[in-house]
Amino acid sequence: MDIMPFIISAKTAVVATAIVFVLGIAAAYFVGKTKKLSPVFDSVFTLSMVLPPTVIGFFLLVIFGKSSKIGSFLSDIGFQIVFTWYGAVVASVCAGFPLMYRTSRGAFEQLDRDMLYAAQTLGMSEWKIFKNIMLPNSIPSIAAGTVLAFARSLGEFGATIMLAGNIRGKTQTIAIAVYQAVQNGNRRLAYSYAGVMIIISFVCMFAINLFERIQSGKSGER
């Protein structure tokens, strides 16, 4: 069993999760502050959650392909997204972002509004309120969203194979390796890759449940 798909998947998931962590929390805070247009922004930010991955991959190809302005500009400066590892990261970011965004927004909405109003009354800036009150009190949900985004990025297939392709040793992730093994009639190899994915996914979900249980226990002690 080739170990490269695991390395590529892990590297892609880590980088994508780091990006999604920042963008998801920032988007959740932004939408929470945008009252009138929040339904519009919320729909845009969660659209990739309901769209078929191949559709997402198609639009990413349109955006980053050499025939587009963005793709042409990137090509001129010697940077390419399509059929590279960077394409796999972009596809994974699109897959994991809605999960991070939704969990972060849900956590911010559940915060005690009186606590936030009291902080404003005491003259705290918006940044200090966000850093010292909102984030610390939303850690359980943010942690859960981070793990979910990581697991989703690790298993991304449709958008990845369309944007990054299936290049062995460069863009072939575990999910793509399973697909190719099935296509080649190598069920044993497909079972091996799939088994590893099941174990990793189980560990991620178990970690979320365990963390939430620990946090609930701490809250009960208080």
C-alpha positions as CSV (number, residue, x, y, z in Angstrom):
1,M,0.0,0.0,0.0
2,D,1.5,3.3,-1.1
3,I,1.9,5.7,1.8
4,M,2.0,8.9,-0.3
5,P,-1.8,9.3,-0.4
6,F,-1.8,9.4,3.4
7,I,1.0,12.0,3.5
8,I,-0.7,14.2,0.8
9,S,-4.1,13.9,2.5
10,A,-2.7,14.8,5.9
11,K,-0.7,17.7,4.6
12,T,-3.7,19.0,2.6
13,A,-6.1,18.6,5.6
14,V,-3.8,20.4,8.0
15,V,-3.2,23.4,5.7
16,A,-6.9,23.6,4.7
17,T,-8.0,23.4,8.3
18,A,-5.7,26.2,9.4
19,I,-7.1,28.4,6.6
20,V,-10.7,27.4,7.4
21,F,-10.2,28.0,11.1
22,V,-9.4,31.7,10.5
23,L,-11.9,32.2,7.7
24,G,-14.7,30.4,9.4
25,I,-14.4,32.3,12.7
26,A,-14.0,35.6,10.9
27,A,-17.1,34.9,8.6
28,A,-19.2,33.9,11.6
29,Y,-18.3,37.1,13.5
30,F,-18.9,39.2,10.4
31,V,-22.3,37.7,9.7
32,G,-23.3,38.1,13.4
33,K,-22.6,41.8,13.1
34,T,-24.4,42.2,9.7
35,K,-28.0,42.2,10.7
36,K,-30.0,43.0,7.5
37,L,-27.9,41.0,5.0
38,S,-27.0,38.1,7.3
39,P,-29.4,35.7,5.5
40,V,-27.8,36.4,2.2
41,F,-24.2,36.0,3.5
42,D,-25.2,32.9,5.4
43,S,-26.6,31.3,2.3
44,V,-23.4,32.2,0.3
45,F,-21.1,30.8,3.1
46,T,-23.0,27.5,3.4
47,L,-23.8,27.0,-0.3
48,S,-20.9,24.6,-0.8
49,M,-22.4,22.4,1.9
50,V,-25.4,21.5,-0.2
51,L,-23.9,21.7,-3.7
52,P,-22.5,18.5,-5.3
53,P,-18.7,18.3,-4.9
54,T,-18.4,18.0,-8.7
55,V,-20.3,21.2,-9.2
56,I,-18.0,23.0,-6.7
57,G,-15.0,21.5,-8.6
58,F,-16.4,22.7,-11.9
59,F,-16.7,26.3,-10.7
60,L,-13.3,26.2,-9.2
61,L,-12.0,25.1,-12.6
62,V,-13.8,28.1,-14.1
63,I,-12.3,30.5,-11.5
64,F,-8.7,29.2,-11.5
65,G,-8.4,27.9,-15.1
66,K,-5.9,29.5,-17.4
67,S,-8.8,31.0,-19.5
68,S,-10.0,33.0,-16.5
69,K,-8.6,36.4,-15.4
70,I,-7.5,34.9,-12.0
71,G,-6.0,31.8,-13.6
72,S,-4.2,33.9,-16.2
73,F,-2.8,36.3,-13.6
74,L,-1.6,33.4,-11.4
75,S,0.0,31.7,-14.5
76,D,1.8,35.0,-15.4
77,I,3.5,35.1,-11.9
78,G,4.4,31.4,-12.2
79,F,1.8,30.0,-9.8
80,Q,-0.7,27.3,-10.7
81,I,-3.8,26.0,-8.9
82,V,-5.2,23.5,-11.4
83,F,-3.7,20.0,-11.3
84,T,-1.4,20.9,-8.4
85,W,-1.4,20.2,-4.6
86,Y,-2.6,23.8,-4.1
87,G,-5.7,22.8,-6.0
88,A,-6.3,20.0,-3.4
89,V,-6.0,22.6,-0.6
90,V,-8.5,25.0,-2.3
91,A,-11.0,22.1,-2.8
92,S,-10.6,21.0,0.8
93,V,-11.1,24.6,2.1
94,C,-14.3,24.8,0.2
95,A,-15.4,21.5,1.7
96,G,-14.5,22.3,5.3
97,F,-15.4,26.0,5.5
98,P,-19.2,25.7,6.0
99,L,-18.7,23.3,8.9
100,M,-16.3,25.7,10.7
101,Y,-18.5,28.7,9.9
102,R,-21.8,27.1,11.1
103,T,-20.4,25.8,14.4
104,S,-18.6,29.1,15.1
105,R,-21.7,31.1,14.3
106,G,-23.9,28.9,16.4
107,A,-21.5,29.3,19.3
108,F,-21.4,33.1,19.0
109,E,-25.2,33.2,18.9
110,Q,-25.6,31.2,22.1
111,L,-23.4,33.6,24.1
112,D,-25.1,35.6,26.9
113,R,-25.9,38.9,25.2
114,D,-26.1,40.7,28.6
115,M,-22.4,39.8,29.2
116,L,-21.5,41.3,25.8
117,Y,-23.6,44.5,26.5
118,A,-21.9,44.8,29.9
119,A,-18.5,44.7,28.3
120,Q,-19.5,47.4,25.9
121,T,-20.8,49.5,28.8
122,L,-17.4,49.2,30.5
123,G,-15.8,50.6,27.4
124,M,-14.2,47.5,26.0
125,S,-13.4,47.7,22.3
126,E,-15.0,45.2,19.8
127,W,-11.7,43.5,19.3
128,K,-11.2,43.0,23.1
129,I,-14.7,41.7,23.4
130,F,-14.1,39.2,20.6
131,K,-10.7,38.1,21.9
132,N,-11.4,38.0,25.7
133,I,-15.0,37.1,25.9
134,M,-16.5,35.6,22.7
135,L,-13.6,33.3,21.7
136,P,-12.9,31.8,25.2
137,N,-16.6,31.1,25.8
138,S,-16.9,29.4,22.4
139,I,-13.9,27.0,22.6
140,P,-16.0,23.8,22.8
141,S,-17.9,24.6,19.6
142,I,-14.9,26.0,17.8
143,A,-12.9,22.9,18.7
144,A,-15.7,20.6,17.4
145,G,-15.9,22.7,14.2
146,T,-12.1,22.4,13.7
147,V,-12.1,18.6,14.0
148,L,-15.1,18.3,11.7
149,A,-13.5,20.6,9.1
150,F,-10.3,18.5,9.3
151,A,-12.1,15.2,8.8
152,R,-14.1,16.7,5.9
153,S,-11.0,18.0,4.3
154,L,-9.3,14.7,4.8
155,G,-12.0,12.9,2.9
156,E,-12.8,15.4,0.1
157,F,-13.0,13.7,-3.3
158,G,-15.3,15.3,-5.9
159,A,-13.9,18.8,-6.1
160,T,-10.4,17.6,-5.5
161,I,-10.3,15.2,-8.4
162,M,-11.7,17.9,-10.7
163,L,-9.5,20.7,-9.7
164,A,-6.3,18.9,-8.6
165,G,-6.6,15.8,-10.7
166,N,-5.3,12.3,-9.9
167,I,-1.5,12.7,-10.1
168,R,0.2,9.9,-8.2
169,G,2.6,11.3,-5.6
170,K,1.4,14.9,-6.1
171,T,-2.4,15.2,-5.8
172,Q,-3.6,11.7,-5.2
173,T,-5.3,11.8,-1.8
174,I,-6.7,8.8,0.1
175,A,-10.2,9.3,-1.2
176,I,-8.9,9.4,-4.8
177,A,-6.7,6.3,-4.1
178,V,-9.7,4.4,-3.1
179,Y,-11.5,5.4,-6.3
180,Q,-8.6,4.4,-8.5
181,A,-8.2,1.0,-6.6
182,V,-11.8,0.2,-7.3
183,Q,-11.5,1.3,-10.9
184,N,-8.5,-1.0,-11.3
185,G,-10.4,-3.9,-9.7
186,N,-8.0,-4.0,-6.7
187,R,-10.6,-4.5,-4.0
188,R,-8.0,-5.5,-1.4
189,L,-6.2,-2.2,-1.7
190,A,-9.5,-0.3,-1.7
191,Y,-10.4,-2.0,1.5
192,S,-7.1,-1.1,3.1
193,Y,-7.4,2.6,2.2
194,A,-11.1,2.7,3.2
195,G,-10.3,1.0,6.5
196,V,-7.8,3.6,7.4
197,M,-10.2,6.4,6.5
198,I,-12.9,4.8,8.7
199,I,-10.5,4.6,11.7
200,I,-9.4,8.2,11.3
201,S,-13.0,9.4,11.0
202,F,-14.0,7.4,14.0
203,V,-11.1,8.8,16.1
204,C,-12.2,12.4,15.0
205,M,-15.8,11.9,16.0
206,F,-14.8,10.1,19.3
207,A,-12.5,13.1,20.1
208,I,-15.3,15.5,19.6
209,N,-17.7,13.6,21.8
210,L,-15.0,13.1,24.5
211,F,-14.1,16.8,24.5
212,E,-17.8,17.8,24.7
213,R,-18.3,15.4,27.6
214,I,-15.3,16.8,29.5
215,Q,-16.6,20.4,28.9
216,S,-20.0,19.4,30.1
217,G,-18.5,17.9,33.2
218,K,-16.5,21.1,33.9
219,S,-19.7,23.2,33.4
220,G,-21.6,20.9,35.9
221,E,-18.9,21.3,38.5
222,R,-19.2,25.1,38.3
